[in-house]
Amino acid sequence: MPRIEDCTVFVTGASRGIGRAIAGRFLSAGARVVGTRTQAAQAADLDIDASADKSGMEYYHADFSQAEEIQACADYVRTLAPDILINNAGINKIAPFLEIIPEDFQRIQQVNVFAPFRLMQAALPGMKAKGWGRIVSISSIWGKISKEFRAAYSASKFALDGMTLALAAEHSADGILANCVAPGFTDTELTRRVLSPEQLEAIVQGVPARRMALPEEIANLVYWLGSPENSYITGQNFAIDGGFSRV
């Protein structure tokens, strides 16, 4: 079993929000972290967790809405041979069922399902050769329950969970443990930007814990599942939502 300091971690969507917190958590533990971002930029421009060693952070530019960039990223991952793969990048578009544009539905599936599928295929050979690997895919509470206007997004997140479970059933005996983490409402910059204070308060009142999750709380669970500390948990989908999906 490797030490976390000897592990290479590949995190998609690592430039902000939950993905940035996950990258920072692994960095602070001493791992080598490579993250994707949609826009090309210098790593020094990013405000990674202050406790992390920024000099250890590397970025790979990839826009998963473009099929050729998914393939290029998969080729890179196969060469990188990460010990730990975190599928975090995702997109959403809320719309009534009858108003979902087919192109939007397909784009959501491509980013949220097809890209993780190709990256898992790319990472598995290296993990099998080492006899050890960890894969954590960021699902959503809308991949455990659903509600109106979430058909395209829920379809993608339920699919991600099912794909992760099938992978775990097939490769856990190879020392590769795969799980999903399903965050609920999380206090990110994007959440604060798209929702009004009144909307945020209404959300909080529907959560038993009476607050949103912090990105660092999601990152701590993802870190544990993806680290050598997790020696037996596989094929699970963990809600981290302050009790929202259980009441």
DADA-V114306 format. One record per residue. BURIAL is 1 if it has 9 or more other C-alpha atoms within 8 Angstrom, else 0. Layout:
<<BURIAL> <BURIAL>>
//
This chain:
<<0> <0> <0> <1> <0> <0> <1> <1> <1> <1> <1> <1> <1> <1> <1> <0> <1> <1> <1> <1> <1> <1> <1> <1> <1> <1> <1> <1> <0> <0> <1> <1> <1> <1> <1> <1> <1> <1> <0> <0> <0> <0> <1> <0> <0> <0> <0> <1> <1> <0> <0> <1> <1> <1> <0> <0> <1> <0> <1> <0> <1> <1> <1> <1> <1> <0> <0> <0> <1> <1> <1> <0> <1> <1> <1> <0> <1> <1> <0> <0> <1> <1> <1> <1> <1> <1> <1> <1> <1> <0> <0> <0> <1> <0> <0> <1> <0> <0> <0> <1> <0> <0> <0> <1> <1> <0> <1> <1> <1> <1> <1> <1> <1> <1> <1> <1> <1> <1> <1> <1> <0> <1> <1> <1> <1> <1> <1> <1> <0> <0> <1> <1> <1> <1> <1> <1> <1> <1> <1> <1> <1> <1> <1> <1> <0> <1> <0> <0> <0> <1> <1> <1> <1> <1> <1> <1> <1> <1> <1> <1> <1> <0> <1> <1> <1> <1> <1> <1> <0> <0> <1> <1> <0> <0> <1> <1> <1> <1> <1> <1> <1> <1> <1> <1> <0> <1> <1> <1> <0> <0> <1> <1> <0> <0> <1> <0> <0> <0> <0> <1> <0> <0> <1> <1> <1> <0> <1> <1> <0> <1> <0> <1> <1> <1> <1> <1> <0> <1> <1> <1> <1> <1> <1> <1> <1> <1> <1> <1> <0> <1> <0> <0> <1> <1> <1> <1> <1> <0> <1> <1> <1> <1> <1> <1> <1> <0> <0>>
//
